[in-house]
Amino acid sequence: MFLTLVRRDLTLIARSPALWMPVMFFVLVAALFPFAVGPDARLLGRIAPGVVWVAALLAALLPVETLVAPDLEDGTLDQLASRGIAMELVAAARIVAHWLGFALPLLAALPVAAVLVGMDSATGWRLALALLLGTPALAALAVVAAALTAGLRGGGALAGLIILPLALPILIFGVAAATPGALKLLAAASLVSVAIAPFAAAAAMRQD
Amino acid sequence: MTLRPHIASLAAVPPEPLTVADLACRRGDRLLFQGLSFRVDPGAALHLEGPNGSGKSSLLRILAGLLAPAGGSIAGGGSRGFLGHDVALKPRMKLGEELAHWARLDDGRQLLPAAMAAMNVAALIDVPCKHLSSGQRRRAGLARVLASGADLWLLDEPTAGLDTASAALLASAMAAHRAGGGMIVAAVHGDIGLAAPQRLQLG
């Protein structure tokens, strides 16, 4: 059941014309920063992890309007609920599919982004590990915000306002991932977000 | 209310009759209906009639478990197959993929070919859903209900957008469902080809 739902969500993501948008966006933001702050390699190297994390957060937010709203409008959630399928399961499947759809391409594009912001390879590897731990939380928060704002006009902008404060712990520990302690805190914060998100999203999706 | 504990084959165990007692529905500040009681036996069908906004769709949503009633109780009815106004077909998916996906969730894969033939959508399986007409989408939604193997069909104006031939297909599918012990509750305006339905006037 769960795998059927995940596979379905992945198929829909793969057919979407916006499939490559988050990763393109991620690379473009990384490319933009050297132009904005100038070619000072030391400065760039220092802010690089922060730049990558902000870019990843915005990339996770990009498809937020397509995560839940279409299913609410076209009756898909009704069909699932009338079959007695728990909305928590639907939300969890959506989180997994969204993570696979945006975070994996993003990790693949990380070397490109790392070169663009002048990151050395040791930092790059640590950042990759931090992204691997932290992006599930970004996907989970995006699905929660999508569920909360589905059916509202301007839902996407509102979703951004909901996610950004909640994503702060992930961002703080993610950028500080150079120290092992921060990595553990990042994993903990990520785990909490992923564990709570299906229930929060389901509560919002069960509106009548 | 567990809605679909397991997809039972219709012939194996006849479903419990659908029994509704003292049901009330509130939407916002408005009380749509209250004190609603009725019973639908296996093989029987119920027409929900009444003007727009009288609560026909809300009653169907309550019976499908999509909406919490403001009061009263619902018992029996077996597993539900619901078709509302929105048919839940994704524009970029082919119709065959859509029906197969739902059949997989319903564990109704062996029922799907017959259901597609009964609603005459078998020739459309390679068509992306965005290219389907509203009548074809409707037929696909009905085929999904058929393929679900559900005991109780909850249909919201099932003939809306159907041509005469398709309406006749629906009528014979509903007759076959009832002959097998299935139940139907449908919101209708006029006749949808159900033989000897019970009628419930709302509003």
Chai-1 contact restraints between the chains, C-beta under 6 A:
chainA,res_idxA,chainB,res_idxB,connection_type,confidence,min_distance_angstrom,max_distance_angstrom,comment,restraint_id
A,T4,B,R104,contact,1.0,0.0,6.0,A-B,restraint_1
A,R8,B,H101,contact,1.0,0.0,6.0,A-B,restraint_2
A,R15,B,R92,contact,1.0,0.0,6.0,A-B,restraint_3
A,D74,B,D86,contact,1.0,0.0,6.0,A-B,restraint_4
A,D74,B,A88,contact,1.0,0.0,6.0,A-B,restraint_5
A,G75,B,G84,contact,1.0,0.0,6.0,A-B,restraint_6
A,G75,B,D86,contact,1.0,0.0,6.0,A-B,restraint_7
A,G75,B,A88,contact,1.0,0.0,6.0,A-B,restraint_8
A,T76,B,A88,contact,1.0,0.0,6.0,A-B,restraint_9
A,D78,B,L66,contact,1.0,0.0,6.0,A-B,restraint_10
A,D78,B,G84,contact,1.0,0.0,6.0,A-B,restraint_11
A,Q79,B,A88,contact,1.0,0.0,6.0,A-B,restraint_12
A,A81,B,L66,contact,1.0,0.0,6.0,A-B,restraint_13
A,S82,B,A64,contact,1.0,0.0,6.0,A-B,restraint_14
A,S82,B,R80,contact,1.0,0.0,6.0,A-B,restraint_15
A,S82,B,F82,contact,1.0,0.0,6.0,A-B,restraint_16
A,R83,B,R4,contact,1.0,0.0,6.0,A-B,restraint_17
A,G84,B,L3,contact,1.0,0.0,6.0,A-B,restraint_18
A,G84,B,R4,contact,1.0,0.0,6.0,A-B,restraint_19
A,D208,B,L67,contact,1.0,0.0,6.0,A-B,restraint_20
